[in-house]
Amino acid sequence: MKNLLKKIIPKNAINNFRKLISFIDKSAISVFSKTKVTSSFYYLIFNKSFMREHQSVLKGRVKYYQSLEKIEDSCVLLRRNIHRLEKGLIMQPRRDVFGKAFIGETVDAFVLAAKQNALKESEGNWFNDVLSKYFEVVSSSLEIDSARKKYESVCQESKILNRAKSIPYARESIKETNISFEQLEVLYKQRRSIRWYEDKAVDISLINKAVDIATQAPSACNRQPFKFHTVMNKDKVKKVADCAMGTTGFSHNLQTIIAVVGDLSAYPAERDRHVIYIDGSLVTMQLMLALETLGLSTCAINWPDIETREKMLDELLGLNKHERTIMLLAVGYADPKGGIPFSQKKNCSDLIKVIK
């Protein structure tokens, strides 16, 4: 239909119409932006750009509450609350009673996970170790004593060993690196956005290796609400890259592409809807640096929030409504002859604002 209209309607008429719409929109936003209510009305009636985000957040909330009834290989409520207990354990001075507002739901989720035998061993051990340490040091209260009884019962029933390994530790116990600032600077400057690659397949074991250390990146309450959808088939790599539009002219030579996908089912409330972008970006930066040390170059590809493009990628990757693409990441062996934009970066004088 669009192609037919383009043939019938003169090009200058289409351009004039677009200019008129743009003028009306610029005038409208000046009026509707004055209050929160009128701003919401504008996006309800005149602009549908946030419709996908609204649905994704709600679908994420639905999935979150479902996850509390059927524990899978990872439990986001437990990940968050166990981390909260860890923070209570390291407080200076540590309070005699802490965590009583959420210890009940934490132990309930742990009991359910044990009964369903759902958790990965490493995650289950971490939950168990921190809970064991918590009940060892915390004082008595009605809520804590009730949770303690449930915890001890499930430990006995599931025969979980009370090891004390995955618990908070002192800063002095960390192994210090001998990497100098100058060496780190070399790595940072070596990592460039590479768009031209050798026709050479990427070994998935290298990506696995890089991801394993990249996940040491900070994450809000250790929820790690992301996944790396890795595409290695050359034809599909191009299709995925083309969804982003900004890859015109070089998508055909990409060897592997990773879609960094945020999972909104990690949150029960709208206030955290942007954390997927923060956590996803933190881990992706570490992933790029890790890949660089393994001889693999990368190019972070901006992902546009355009509905037609979202649908294209959803279909290619089989994404759910509560999942949102954060960015795409090209991975491969750099073509030694391939060009790299100079891209002058800002410096500290441009970026640091000292608050007095």
N, C-alpha and C positions, 0 to 999 in steps of 0.2 A: 504493500500500500504506500509506504514511504517513497519507494522508488518511482511509483506511478505519479505521485504528487509532484515529485521533483521534476519530472518530465513535462507536466502540465503547467506548473506555476513557474514563472520567470525567476531566475536566481536572485536578481536585485530585489524582487518583491519579498522573497524569503528573508533576505538579509535585513530589509527594512522592518519586517515583522519582528524579527529577533531583537532588533534595536529597540523597538517599541516595548516589547515584553521586558527587556532589561531595564529600560527607563522606568516603567511602572513598578517593577520589583524594587529598584533602588529607592523609589519614593515611598513604597509601602513599608520597607524595613525601617525607615526612619520613624515612622508612626508606630508600628507594632513593637519595636524594640524598647519602648519606654517603660513597660512593666513586664513582670513575669507572666501574668495572665494573658496579656495581648501577644506576647512572644509565643506562648503555647498555642494561642488561637491561630497565629500565622502559620505555624508548622502543621496544625491540624487541617486547615482549609487550603492554604496556598502552596505549601511546600511539603512533599512527602519524604524528604531525605532521611528523616529519623525513624521511619516506620519499621525498618528492619531491626534497628537497635532496640526499639521498644519490644518487639516480639521476641528477639533473642534474649533479652534480659528476663522477660516473663517465662519463657521456655526454660531458661537456665534455673530459675527459682523452682519451677515444677520438678525439674530433674534433680535438683538439690534435695528437696524433701523426699523424693522417691528413693534417693540414695541412702537415706537414714533407715529405710525399712529393708532394703536389700543391699547389703554390703558387698562391694565387688573387690577387686584386687587392691584397691586403695580407697580409703575413707577420708573425705575432705574435712568432715567435722572433727575426726580424731587427729588429723594432721594439724589442724589449727589449734585445737584445745591442748594437745600434748605440747605444742610449742609454747603456748601460754603458760603451762605448768613449768616448762623449762625456764622461762623468764622469771617466774616466781622463785624458782630454786636458786637463781644467781643474784637475786636482789641483795643489796648491801645497805643496811642490815636486812636479813631475811625475816619476814614476819612469821610469827608462830602459826597463824592461820591465814591461808590464802587459797584462792581458787574455789571457794565453797559455792560460789554462784553458778559455776558450770561443771563442777566435778561429777554431779549426778548424771547429766546427759553424756558426759565423757565416758564414764564407766558403763552406762547402759549401751552405748555404741560399741564399746570394747567387748562386752558380754555377747552382744548380737554377732559381732564379727567372729568371735571365738566359736560360737555355736554353728555359724554358717561355714566355718573353716575357709574364709574368703581371702584373707590378707596374704600378701607376699611375706616370706619369712623375715626379710630385713626390716620391713615396715612394722610387722607384728612384734618383732623383738624390741624395736625402738619404743613402741607404745608401752609394752610390758615393762621395760626397764625404767622408763621415766615414771610410770605409775607406781612401781615398786619403791623407787627412791622417794617419791612424793609422800606416800603413806608412811614411810619410815621416819620422815622428819616433821611432818605436819602435826599440829596439835588437834585435840578433839573438838568436834562440834556435831550437831545433829545431822547436818547434811554430809559431812565428811565421814562420820561413823557408819552411816547407812551405805554410802558408796564403798567404803572400805570392806564391809561385809560382802557386798556383791562381788567386788574385785577378787577377794580371797577365795570365794566360792568358785568362780570361773577359772581361776588359776589352778585350783585343785582338780576340777573336773576335766580341764583340757590338758593337764599335766605340763603346763608351761613352766620352764625353768626360770627361777628368779635370778637371772644374771644381772650384773650391774655394769654393762659395757656402753650402751648407747645413751649415755647421760651427760649432762653439762660437765665441762672440764675447765681447768685454769688456762689462761692465755699463755702462761710460761711453758706449757706442755706442747705447744705447737712447734713443729719443726720449721725452723727459719730457712728461707731461701737465700742463696748467694747470688741471685740475679740482681745486677746493679740497675740503677735508674737509667744509665746510658744504654744498657742492653735492652731494657724495656722500651726505650725510645726508638731503638732500631726496629724492634718488632712492630711497634705502632706505625712507623713510617713504611715498613715493608708491606703491611696490610693495606692494600689499595682496592678500590672497586674495579674488578677485572671483568671485562665484557667479551674478551676474546680468548678462546680456549683451544688446546690441542684436542685432536680427535682421539681421545683416550678415555676409556671407561674408568669410573671412580669405584674403588673397592668399598663396599658397604661397611666392612670391618673398621675402616678408618673413620667413617662418620660415626659409627657406634662408639669408638674410642674417644672421639672429640666430644660427643654428647655427654658421655659419662663424667667428664671433668667439667664441662660447661655448666652442668646442673648444680655446681657448687655456688652459682650466682645467688645473690640474695633474693628472697621471695617473701611477700607479705604473709606472715604467719605460716611460712613454709608450705603453702598450698600448692605451689608450682602448677598453675592452671594453664598448661600449654602442652601441645604435642607437636612433633616434627613429622609432617606428612612428606615422605621422601619419594620423589619420582625419578626413576633411572632409565626408563624407556625413552629413547631419543624423540620419537614421534609425540609421545604424551608430554615430554618435557617442554617441547615447543608450544603445544596447545595451552599448557598451564602458564608458561611465560607470557604468551600473547594475551592472556586475560588481563594482564596488568597495563597494557597499552604502552608503557614507557620502554618496552623492549624492542620496538620496531627497528629492524635493520641488523640486530645481532642475536635474536632469539633462536635462530636456526642452528647456531654453533654451540649452544649451551649443552653440557653433558649431563648434569644432574641438577635438579631443582628441589628445594625444600620449602614447603609452605609452613610457616610458623603459625599455628592455629591456637587461639585462646578459647578456653572452656568456661563459659559463664555459669555452668552448673556448680562451680566452686563457691558460689555466694548466695546467701538467702535474701540479700537486700540490694536495692538499686545503688546505694552509696558506693559500692565496691565495683561497679561495672567497668571502670577504667583501669582497674588493677591488672587485667590481662595484658594491656598494652605496656604497662610499666615492667611487669615481671617478664613478659615475652621479649621485650627489648633488651633487658639486662642479660638474660641467658643467651640471646642471639649474639650479642657483642662478644661474650666469652667464647661462644661456639666459633665465631669467625677467627678469633685469635688462636684458638686451639687447632683449627683446621690449617691455619697458616704454618704452624710449627710442624705439621705433618706433610707439608709440601703442596697443600691444596689451597687454591685461591678462591675468593668469594666475591659476590656482588649483591648487596642488599637492594632489593627492588621494592620501591614504594607501592603499597597496595591502595588503590583508589576506592573510596566508599561510593560506588556506583551500582545501582541495583542490577542492571543487566550483566555487569561483570561479576558481581557476587553470585548470581545464578549460574553463570558459566562455570565458575570455579567450584561451586557447591556440587554440581553434577559430575565434574571431572574427579573430584576427591571424595565424593560421597559424604559431605559434611552434614551434620544435624543442625537444626534451627538454633540451638544454643551455642553453636561454635562459630567463631568469627576469625577470619584471616587477619593476622597482624601485619605480616610482610611475607614476601617471597625471598629466597636466598639461592642464588646460583652458586654451584660448587663445581670445581674442575681444576685441571692442570693448566696453568696460564700459558698462552702462546707467547714465547719470548719476544716475538716481533710485534705483538699486539700493543696498540696505543693505550695510554692511560691519561685521562684529563688531569691537568695540574691541580685544579681545585684548591686555590689558596684558602687556608683556614684562618679563622679568627684567632686572636691570641688573648692572653690574660687581661690586657688593658681594655679589650673590647668586651670581655665577658664577666669580669668580676666587679661586683658592686659591693663595696664595704659598707655595712650598716653600722652606724655608731649610736 
